[in-house]
């Protein structure tokens, strides 16, 4: 039945193992505590690794050396870039990495540099001693679908009891777990490899969802209103005369509230470096597995006025207010700030994303592009969920259900990955409520939520329903946008009003739901992303409009609500009956609120 279906365990994703052998205890022991080469925190400027080699790392990362060999541990031949889980936190130690490690071809291993979070140290287990959280994974299948039958060393991070890490404001960091997966470090860049580029945003995109009478004559006479900042592993790919025939896969990574687009470039570049061994990027229809050169990584930067915009000789960079009317306005599709006093033109952050998506779908520029993956974490996860729900872009085609919204064209397949958002935009006014206060009090099953692979919400004790009169009176904003789809005067979003409201017929959201359900969307939740959050609306105890206590709770409840609504509308005519499902969801094992680890998990 419904409750049993969603109380079952979701698929889990094990940690990826590092492939270089453990460092011998003699001369190399000191490298396990290798200090960072770049400790300064600078959100706008790249980090210099080596002047002579002209190697840099993106902002908010640090440089990790690659050594010649274990016999020559003091000879540095290159650098990799290490991220942290937040721009508020410094990076941790780099783990020893040698050039010879890159030549070891083990399909289940990561061959690049690795590192740990602040307050942890690099550790490796022998085959006879594997920590309990890793032991269950040593018998898993390898990257080619074959069961591992040999003992392996596990490379991970363990808490350093002598470390006393502090964040970038000098506050103590309280690490909760004895062990963590390692971060993959991305390869360092030449200086021009991490320049900020700009995607011109045409006036037509800003007018697509607006009342054109609000536009001044000077605005309508111009071709572009400004440009969207972005990082890319392929440099400036948005020139009008550029064609990229080698690109078959594009990955767009949307940053969180820290607006650290450079770390998203790094995290995702590290993923695609090993793409030929990664099942998620390989299709049975592919004649060959994709190579790193086939993949475009784009990290848009939704700047705020507080950011130091790089100098530009062309169009100004478009910015979104980071404080008004609510924090991080880019995440809900807010209008940009006005470029200057002469122009009244603005654009939704979602409208700017449409322009980026449609650039990639343009066969003139990307004739062989097959797949586009749009991923977002935290506030970026909120962004991509609301954007996927509301976008009218012609790039969305096909999908799991009826194709009535898809143009008949040769389009790349678009997948949206929603990772660890704080909240969701629900499609109707129902939320999950416990049958009784006692049922809610009996939730504890004796298993720590951080160790629980299954659902945190006991759905047999909860019901999806509209709030009672008393409950609604206690949180009148619960279904206003951005938490629902009712109009919200305090959070103006003309993009949403135009694109969403016209698909809702007198309260019936079937048309909107079926369009959303037809899109390929995956929800990722960190197993350890279980912190009880405060409420941004309605005061304490209202869980951001009754969405749930933690990000992981909120993800599973929203996902479950989609399945129930899908049954009500008979899954929009999709075949499959009782086995049909709206979208997909996974709990990522041993990962908390961390964009690097959740993206880099296999």
C-alpha positions as CSV (number, residue, x, y, z in Angstrom):
1,X,0.0,0.0,0.0
2,X,1.0,3.7,-0.1
3,X,2.5,3.8,3.4
4,X,4.4,0.6,2.9
5,X,5.8,1.8,-0.4
6,X,7.3,5.0,1.0
7,X,8.4,3.6,4.3
8,X,10.8,1.2,2.5
9,X,14.5,2.0,2.2
10,X,15.6,4.3,-0.6
11,X,18.6,3.4,-2.7
12,X,21.8,4.4,-1.0
13,X,25.1,5.5,-2.6
14,X,28.4,4.3,-1.0
15,X,31.4,6.4,-0.6
16,X,33.9,6.4,-3.5
17,X,37.2,4.9,-2.6
18,X,40.5,6.5,-3.3
19,X,42.8,4.3,-5.3
20,X,46.3,5.0,-4.2
21,X,48.0,2.7,-1.6
22,X,48.5,3.8,2.0
23,X,51.6,5.8,2.8
24,X,54.3,3.9,4.5
25,X,54.8,4.8,8.1
26,X,58.4,6.1,7.8
27,X,59.4,9.2,6.0
28,X,55.9,10.0,4.7
29,X,54.1,10.0,8.0
30,X,54.4,13.7,8.3
31,X,52.5,14.3,5.1
32,X,49.3,13.0,6.6
33,X,49.1,16.3,8.4
34,X,50.3,18.4,5.4
35,X,49.4,22.0,6.1
36,X,47.4,23.9,3.5
37,X,49.3,26.1,1.1
38,X,46.5,28.7,0.9
39,X,44.6,29.6,4.1
40,X,43.4,33.0,3.2
41,X,39.7,33.3,2.6
42,X,38.8,35.4,-0.5
43,X,35.4,34.9,-2.1
44,X,36.3,36.7,-5.4
45,X,39.9,36.2,-6.3
46,X,41.5,32.9,-7.5
47,X,44.0,31.2,-5.3
48,X,47.6,31.1,-6.6
49,X,49.2,27.7,-6.3
50,X,52.4,28.1,-8.3
51,X,53.7,31.2,-10.2
52,X,56.2,29.3,-12.4
53,X,53.6,26.6,-13.4
54,X,50.9,29.3,-13.7
55,X,48.5,27.1,-11.7
56,X,45.5,28.5,-9.8
57,X,42.5,27.2,-7.9
58,X,39.0,28.7,-7.8
59,X,38.0,31.2,-5.1
60,X,37.2,29.5,-1.7
61,X,39.4,26.5,-2.4
62,X,42.9,25.6,-1.5
63,X,45.9,24.2,-3.3
64,X,47.0,20.5,-2.7
65,X,50.3,19.4,-4.2
66,X,50.8,16.3,-6.3
67,X,54.2,14.8,-5.7
68,X,56.4,12.9,-8.1
69,X,56.5,9.6,-6.3
70,X,56.8,8.0,-2.9
71,X,60.6,7.9,-3.6
72,X,60.6,11.6,-4.3
73,X,58.1,13.0,-1.9
74,X,59.5,16.5,-2.0
75,X,59.2,17.0,-5.8
76,X,56.0,18.7,-6.6
77,X,54.7,18.2,-10.2
78,X,51.3,19.8,-10.0
79,X,48.4,20.8,-7.9
80,X,44.8,19.9,-7.2
81,X,42.1,22.1,-5.6
82,X,40.3,21.2,-2.4
83,X,36.9,22.5,-1.4
84,X,35.1,22.7,1.9
85,X,31.4,22.1,2.6
86,X,30.7,25.9,3.0
87,X,32.4,29.2,2.3
88,X,32.1,29.9,6.0
89,X,34.5,27.0,6.8
90,X,38.2,26.7,5.9
91,X,39.4,23.6,3.9
92,X,40.9,20.7,5.8
93,X,44.2,18.8,5.2
94,X,45.2,17.6,1.7
95,X,45.8,13.8,1.6
96,X,49.1,12.7,0.1
97,X,48.9,12.2,-3.7
98,X,51.5,11.0,-6.1
99,X,51.8,11.3,-9.9
100,X,52.1,7.5,-10.1
101,X,48.7,7.1,-8.5
102,X,47.0,8.5,-11.6
103,X,48.2,5.6,-13.7
104,X,46.5,3.0,-11.5
105,X,43.5,1.8,-13.5
106,X,40.9,0.5,-11.0
107,X,37.4,1.0,-12.2
108,X,35.9,1.5,-8.7
109,X,38.6,4.0,-7.6
110,X,39.2,7.7,-7.8
111,X,42.7,8.4,-9.0
112,X,43.0,12.1,-8.3
113,X,43.9,14.1,-5.2
114,X,41.7,14.0,-2.1
115,X,41.3,15.8,1.1
116,X,39.3,16.1,4.3
117,X,37.1,18.6,6.1
118,X,38.5,20.9,8.8
119,X,39.1,19.0,12.0
120,X,39.7,15.7,10.3
121,X,42.8,13.8,9.1
122,X,43.5,11.5,6.2
123,X,43.2,7.8,7.2
124,X,43.4,4.5,5.5
125,X,42.3,1.1,6.7
126,X,43.9,-2.3,6.2
127,X,41.8,-5.1,4.7
128,X,41.6,-6.6,8.2
129,X,40.4,-3.4,9.9
130,X,37.7,-1.5,8.2
131,X,35.6,0.9,10.3
132,X,32.0,-0.2,10.7
133,X,30.5,2.5,8.5
134,X,32.8,1.3,5.6
135,X,32.7,-2.4,6.2
136,X,29.3,-2.8,4.7
137,X,30.5,-1.2,1.5
138,X,33.6,-3.4,0.9
139,X,31.3,-6.1,-0.4
140,X,29.3,-3.9,-2.7
141,X,29.4,-4.0,-6.5
142,X,32.1,-2.2,-8.4
143,X,31.6,0.5,-11.1
144,X,31.0,-2.1,-13.8
145,X,28.3,-4.0,-11.9
146,X,30.6,-6.8,-10.7
147,X,30.7,-7.9,-7.1
148,X,34.0,-7.1,-5.4
149,X,35.6,-10.4,-4.3
150,X,39.0,-9.0,-3.0
151,X,40.0,-7.2,0.0
152,X,40.6,-3.5,-0.5
153,X,42.0,-0.6,1.5
154,X,39.5,2.1,2.3
155,X,40.6,5.7,2.3
156,X,38.6,8.0,4.4
157,X,38.8,10.9,6.9
158,X,38.7,10.4,10.7
159,X,38.3,13.1,13.3
160,X,41.5,14.6,14.6
161,X,41.2,14.7,18.5
162,X,44.0,17.3,18.8
163,X,42.6,19.7,16.2
164,X,40.5,22.7,17.3
165,X,39.2,24.0,14.0
166,X,37.4,27.3,13.7
167,X,35.3,28.8,10.9
168,X,36.3,31.9,8.9
169,X,34.7,34.1,11.7
170,X,36.8,32.4,14.4
171,X,34.0,30.4,15.9
172,X,34.7,26.8,16.9
173,X,33.6,24.0,14.5
174,X,31.9,21.2,16.2
175,X,32.4,18.0,14.2
176,X,29.8,15.3,15.0
177,X,31.0,12.2,13.3
178,X,34.1,10.0,13.9
179,X,34.6,9.4,10.2
180,X,33.7,11.1,6.9
181,X,34.3,10.4,3.2
182,X,37.1,12.2,1.5
183,X,36.6,15.1,-0.9
184,X,37.8,14.6,-4.5
185,X,40.1,17.5,-5.4
186,X,39.7,19.0,-8.9
187,X,42.7,19.5,-11.1
188,X,44.2,23.0,-10.9
189,X,43.6,25.6,-13.6
190,X,45.7,27.9,-15.7
191,X,44.9,31.5,-14.8
192,X,42.5,32.1,-17.7
193,X,40.8,28.7,-17.0
194,X,39.0,30.2,-14.0
195,X,38.1,33.6,-15.4
196,X,34.5,34.8,-14.9
197,X,32.7,34.9,-18.2
198,X,29.3,36.4,-19.1
199,X,26.2,35.1,-20.9
200,X,24.4,38.0,-22.6
201,X,20.7,38.2,-21.6
202,X,18.5,39.4,-24.3
203,X,15.7,41.9,-23.7
204,X,13.2,39.4,-25.2
205,X,13.9,37.0,-22.3
206,X,13.1,39.7,-19.8
207,X,9.9,40.5,-21.7
208,X,8.7,36.9,-22.1
209,X,6.7,36.8,-18.8
210,X,6.0,40.5,-18.2
211,X,3.6,43.4,-19.0
212,X,5.6,45.1,-21.7
213,X,4.0,48.5,-20.8
214,X,6.4,48.6,-17.9
215,X,9.4,48.8,-20.2
216,X,10.9,52.2,-21.1
217,X,11.7,53.1,-24.7
218,X,15.4,53.1,-24.0
219,X,15.1,49.5,-22.7
220,X,13.2,48.3,-25.8
221,X,15.7,49.8,-28.2
222,X,18.6,47.7,-26.7
223,X,19.4,44.1,-27.6
224,X,20.7,42.9,-24.1
225,X,20.0,44.0,-20.6
226,X,23.3,42.7,-19.1
227,X,25.1,39.4,-18.7
228,X,24.9,36.4,-16.3
229,X,28.3,35.6,-14.8
230,X,29.5,32.1,-15.0
231,X,32.6,29.8,-14.6
232,X,33.2,27.1,-17.1
233,X,35.8,24.3,-17.7
234,X,35.7,25.2,-21.4
235,X,36.2,29.0,-21.0
236,X,33.9,31.5,-22.8
237,X,31.6,29.1,-24.6
238,X,28.8,31.7,-25.3
239,X,30.4,33.6,-28.2
240,X,27.9,33.9,-31.1
241,X,30.4,32.4,-33.5
242,X,31.5,29.4,-31.4
243,X,30.4,25.8,-32.1
244,X,31.4,23.0,-29.8
245,X,30.9,19.8,-31.7
246,X,32.8,17.6,-29.2
247,X,30.4,18.3,-26.3
248,X,27.9,15.5,-25.7
249,X,27.1,16.2,-22.0
250,X,26.6,19.5,-20.2
251,X,26.5,19.9,-16.4
252,X,25.1,23.1,-14.8
253,X,25.8,23.5,-11.1
254,X,23.8,26.1,-9.2
255,X,25.5,27.4,-6.0
256,X,23.9,27.8,-2.6
257,X,23.5,30.9,-0.4
258,X,27.2,31.4,-0.3
259,X,27.2,32.2,-4.0
260,X,30.5,30.2,-4.3
261,X,30.2,29.3,-8.0
262,X,33.9,28.6,-8.2
263,X,33.7,25.7,-5.7
264,X,30.8,24.2,-7.7
265,X,33.0,24.3,-10.8
266,X,35.7,22.5,-8.9
267,X,33.4,19.9,-7.3
268,X,31.7,19.0,-10.6
269,X,34.9,19.1,-12.6
270,X,36.3,16.5,-10.2
271,X,33.3,14.3,-11.0
272,X,33.6,14.5,-14.8
273,X,37.4,13.9,-14.6
274,X,36.5,10.3,-13.9
275,X,33.4,10.3,-16.1
276,X,34.3,7.4,-18.3
277,X,34.0,5.1,-15.2
278,X,30.8,6.7,-13.8
279,X,27.6,4.9,-14.5
280,X,25.4,7.9,-14.1
281,X,26.8,9.6,-17.2
282,X,26.9,6.4,-19.4
283,X,23.9,5.2,-21.3
284,X,23.4,1.8,-22.8
285,X,22.7,3.7,-26.1
286,X,26.1,5.3,-26.1
287,X,28.5,3.9,-28.7
288,X,31.3,4.8,-26.4
289,X,31.7,6.0,-22.8
290,X,32.0,9.8,-22.5
291,X,35.4,11.2,-21.9
292,X,36.2,14.4,-19.9
293,X,36.8,16.4,-23.1
294,X,33.2,15.6,-24.0
295,X,31.7,17.3,-20.9
296,X,31.0,21.0,-20.4
297,X,30.7,22.1,-16.8
298,X,29.0,25.5,-16.2
299,X,28.7,27.2,-12.8
300,X,26.5,30.3,-13.1
301,X,27.1,33.0,-10.5
302,X,24.0,34.8,-9.4
303,X,25.8,37.8,-8.1
304,X,24.5,40.1,-5.4
305,X,25.4,43.8,-4.9
306,X,27.6,42.7,-2.0
307,X,29.9,40.7,-4.4
308,X,32.9,42.3,-6.1
309,X,31.9,42.0,-9.7
310,X,35.0,41.4,-12.0
311,X,35.7,44.3,-14.4
312,X,34.1,44.0,-17.7
313,X,34.5,46.0,-20.9
314,X,31.1,44.9,-22.3
315,X,27.7,44.4,-20.7
316,X,27.3,44.8,-16.9
317,X,26.9,41.7,-14.8
318,X,23.3,41.2,-13.6
319,X,22.8,41.0,-9.8
320,X,20.0,39.8,-7.4
321,X,19.4,41.3,-4.0
322,X,20.7,39.0,-1.2
323,X,18.6,40.5,1.6
324,X,15.3,42.0,0.4
325,X,12.6,41.0,0.6
326,X,14.0,37.8,2.0
327,X,17.6,36.4,2.0
328,X,19.1,34.9,-1.2
329,X,16.4,36.1,-3.6
330,X,17.9,34.3,-6.6
331,X,16.6,31.0,-5.2
332,X,13.0,31.8,-5.7
333,X,13.2,33.4,-9.1
334,X,13.2,37.1,-8.0
335,X,13.8,39.9,-10.4
336,X,17.3,41.3,-10.7
337,X,18.3,44.7,-9.4
338,X,18.1,47.5,-11.9
339,X,21.3,48.0,-13.9
340,X,21.3,51.8,-13.5
341,X,19.0,54.7,-13.1
342,X,18.3,55.0,-16.8
343,X,16.9,51.5,-17.3
344,X,13.9,49.8,-15.7
345,X,14.6,46.4,-17.2
346,X,15.1,43.4,-14.8
347,X,14.9,39.6,-15.3
348,X,14.1,36.7,-13.0
349,X,16.9,34.5,-12.0
350,X,14.8,31.7,-13.5
351,X,14.5,33.6,-16.8
352,X,18.3,33.9,-16.9
353,X,18.6,30.1,-16.4
354,X,16.2,29.6,-19.3
355,X,18.6,31.6,-21.5
356,X,21.5,29.5,-20.4
357,X,19.6,26.2,-21.0
358,X,18.4,27.3,-24.4
359,X,21.9,28.3,-25.4
360,X,22.9,24.7,-24.8
361,X,19.9,23.4,-26.7
362,X,20.8,25.4,-29.7
363,X,22.1,23.0,-32.3
364,X,24.0,25.7,-34.1
365,X,26.3,25.9,-31.1
366,X,26.1,22.3,-29.7
367,X,25.2,20.0,-32.5
368,X,26.1,16.8,-30.7
369,X,24.9,17.6,-27.2
370,X,22.8,14.6,-25.9
371,X,22.2,15.3,-22.2
372,X,22.0,18.3,-19.9
373,X,22.2,17.8,-16.1
374,X,21.2,20.8,-13.9
375,X,22.2,20.2,-10.3
376,X,21.6,22.5,-7.3
377,X,22.4,22.1,-3.6
378,X,20.9,23.8,-0.6
379,X,19.6,27.2,-1.8
380,X,20.7,26.0,-5.3
381,X,18.5,22.9,-4.7
382,X,15.6,25.3,-3.9
383,X,16.4,27.2,-7.1
384,X,16.3,24.2,-9.4
385,X,13.2,22.7,-7.9
386,X,11.2,25.9,-8.3
387,X,12.7,26.5,-11.7
388,X,11.9,23.0,-13.0
389,X,8.3,23.5,-11.7
390,X,7.8,26.8,-13.4
391,X,9.9,27.0,-16.5
392,X,8.2,27.3,-19.9
393,X,11.5,26.8,-21.7
394,X,11.2,24.9,-25.0
395,X,14.2,22.9,-24.0
396,X,12.2,20.7,-21.8
397,X,10.9,17.8,-23.9
398,X,10.0,14.2,-23.6
399,X,9.7,13.0,-20.0
400,X,8.0,10.2,-18.2
401,X,4.4,11.1,-19.1
402,X,2.5,12.6,-22.0
403,X,4.6,14.7,-24.5
404,X,2.0,17.3,-25.1
405,X,4.2,20.1,-23.8
406,X,7.3,19.0,-25.8
407,X,8.1,20.6,-29.1
408,X,8.9,18.2,-31.9
409,X,12.6,18.8,-32.2
410,X,15.9,17.1,-31.7
411,X,16.6,18.2,-28.1
412,X,19.1,17.1,-25.5
413,X,17.6,15.2,-22.6
414,X,17.3,17.5,-19.5
415,X,17.7,16.1,-16.0
416,X,17.3,18.2,-12.9
417,X,18.9,17.1,-9.6
418,X,17.6,18.7,-6.4
419,X,20.0,18.2,-3.5
420,X,19.4,19.0,0.1
421,X,17.1,22.0,-0.3
422,X,15.7,23.7,2.9
423,X,12.2,23.9,1.5
424,X,10.1,23.0,-1.5
425,X,7.4,24.8,-3.5
426,X,4.4,22.4,-2.9
427,X,1.9,22.1,-5.7
428,X,-1.2,22.2,-3.5
429,X,-2.2,23.1,0.1
430,X,-1.6,19.7,1.7
431,X,1.1,18.8,4.1
432,X,1.9,15.8,6.2
433,X,0.5,16.0,9.7
434,X,0.6,13.3,12.4
435,X,-2.7,11.6,13.2
436,X,-2.2,12.6,16.8
437,X,0.3,14.2,19.1
438,X,1.0,10.8,20.6
439,X,1.8,9.4,17.1
440,X,4.3,12.1,16.6
441,X,5.8,11.4,20.0
442,X,6.2,7.7,19.1
443,X,8.3,8.4,16.0
444,X,11.6,7.3,17.7
445,X,12.4,3.8,16.5
446,X,15.6,3.5,18.4
447,X,17.8,4.1,15.3
448,X,19.9,7.2,15.1
449,X,18.6,9.3,12.1
450,X,22.2,9.6,10.9
451,X,22.4,5.8,10.6
452,X,18.9,5.3,9.2
453,X,18.8,4.4,5.5
454,X,15.0,4.4,5.5
455,X,12.4,7.1,5.8
456,X,12.5,9.3,8.9
457,X,8.7,10.0,8.7
458,X,6.5,7.0,9.8
459,X,4.0,7.5,7.0
460,X,1.5,5.0,8.5
461,X,1.1,7.6,11.4
462,X,0.9,10.7,9.2
463,X,-1.7,11.9,6.7
464,X,-1.3,14.3,3.8
465,X,-4.1,16.9,4.2
466,X,-4.8,20.6,4.3
467,X,-4.1,22.2,7.7
468,X,-7.0,22.5,10.1
469,X,-8.5,26.0,10.7
470,X,-6.4,26.3,13.8
471,X,-3.2,25.1,12.1
472,X,-3.8,27.5,9.2
473,X,-4.4,30.3,11.6
474,X,-1.0,29.5,13.2
475,X,0.8,29.8,9.9
476,X,-1.1,31.8,7.3
477,X,1.9,31.9,5.0
478,X,2.3,28.1,4.7
479,X,1.1,27.9,1.1
480,X,2.2,31.3,-0.2
481,X,5.1,31.3,-2.7
482,X,7.9,30.2,-2.1
483,X,6.6,27.5,0.2
484,X,3.5,26.9,-2.0
485,X,2.1,28.5,-5.1
486,X,-0.4,31.0,-3.7
487,X,0.5,34.6,-4.6
488,X,2.7,36.3,-2.0
489,X,2.8,40.1,-2.2
490,X,5.8,40.1,0.1
491,X,7.8,37.9,-2.3
492,X,7.0,39.2,-5.7
493,X,7.8,36.8,-8.5
494,X,6.1,37.7,-11.9
495,X,7.9,34.8,-13.5
496,X,6.0,32.4,-11.3
497,X,2.7,34.2,-11.7
498,X,2.9,34.1,-15.4
499,X,4.3,30.6,-15.9
500,X,2.4,28.8,-13.1
501,X,-0.9,30.4,-12.4
502,X,-2.2,30.1,-15.9
503,X,-1.8,26.3,-15.6
504,X,-4.0,26.1,-12.5
505,X,-7.7,26.0,-13.4
506,X,-9.9,27.2,-10.5
507,X,-7.7,25.4,-8.0
508,X,-7.2,22.3,-10.1
509,X,-3.4,21.8,-10.5
510,X,-3.6,18.7,-12.7
511,X,-2.1,20.4,-15.7
512,X,0.7,21.9,-13.8
513,X,1.4,18.6,-11.9
514,X,1.5,16.6,-15.1
515,X,3.9,19.0,-16.7
516,X,6.2,18.8,-13.6
517,X,5.8,15.1,-13.4
518,X,6.8,14.7,-17.0
519,X,10.2,16.2,-16.3
520,X,13.2,14.0,-15.3
521,X,13.9,15.1,-11.8
522,X,16.0,13.4,-9.1
523,X,16.0,14.3,-5.4
524,X,19.1,13.7,-3.3
525,X,19.2,13.8,0.5
526,X,22.3,13.4,2.6
527,X,21.8,10.7,5.1
528,X,23.3,13.0,7.8
529,X,21.4,16.1,6.8
530,X,19.1,15.8,9.8
531,X,19.6,19.0,11.7
532,X,16.3,20.3,13.1
533,X,15.9,23.7,11.4
534,X,14.3,26.8,12.6
535,X,11.3,28.2,10.8
536,X,11.7,31.1,8.3
537,X,8.0,31.7,8.5
538,X,5.3,31.5,11.1
539,X,7.6,31.2,14.1
540,X,9.1,28.2,15.9
541,X,7.4,24.8,15.6
542,X,5.8,25.4,12.2
543,X,8.7,23.8,10.3
544,X,8.7,26.3,7.4
545,X,5.0,25.9,6.7
546,X,4.6,22.3,8.1
547,X,7.2,20.9,5.7
548,X,9.1,18.8,8.3
549,X,11.9,19.2,11.0
550,X,15.0,18.6,8.8
551,X,16.0,18.9,5.2
552,X,15.9,15.1,4.9
553,X,12.5,14.9,6.4
554,X,11.3,17.6,4.1
555,X,12.6,15.9,1.0
556,X,11.0,12.6,1.7
557,X,7.7,14.2,2.6
558,X,7.6,16.3,-0.6
559,X,8.5,13.2,-2.7
560,X,5.8,11.1,-1.0
561,X,3.3,13.9,-1.7
562,X,4.1,13.7,-5.4
563,X,3.4,9.9,-5.4
564,X,0.0,10.4,-3.8
565,X,-1.0,13.2,-6.2
566,X,0.2,11.0,-9.1
567,X,-2.2,8.2,-8.0
568,X,-5.0,10.7,-7.8
569,X,-4.5,11.7,-11.4
570,X,-3.7,8.2,-12.5
571,X,-0.1,9.2,-13.2
572,X,-1.2,11.5,-16.0
573,X,-2.0,8.5,-18.3
574,X,1.4,6.9,-17.9
575,X,1.5,3.2,-18.2
576,X,2.7,1.1,-15.3
577,X,-0.2,1.2,-12.9
578,X,0.7,0.5,-9.3
579,X,4.4,0.5,-10.1
580,X,4.4,4.0,-11.7
581,X,6.4,6.6,-9.8
582,X,6.9,10.3,-10.1
583,X,10.5,11.3,-10.3
584,X,13.3,9.5,-8.3
585,X,14.9,10.0,-4.9
586,X,18.0,8.7,-3.2
587,X,19.5,9.0,0.2
588,X,23.3,9.5,0.0
589,X,25.1,7.5,2.6
590,X,27.4,9.1,5.2
591,X,26.9,12.6,3.7
592,X,25.4,15.6,5.5
593,X,24.8,19.1,4.1
594,X,27.7,19.1,1.7
595,X,27.6,19.8,-2.0
596,X,31.0,18.4,-2.7
597,X,30.4,15.0,-1.1
598,X,26.9,14.6,-2.4
599,X,27.8,15.4,-6.0
600,X,31.0,13.3,-5.8
601,X,29.3,10.2,-4.4
602,X,29.1,7.5,-7.1
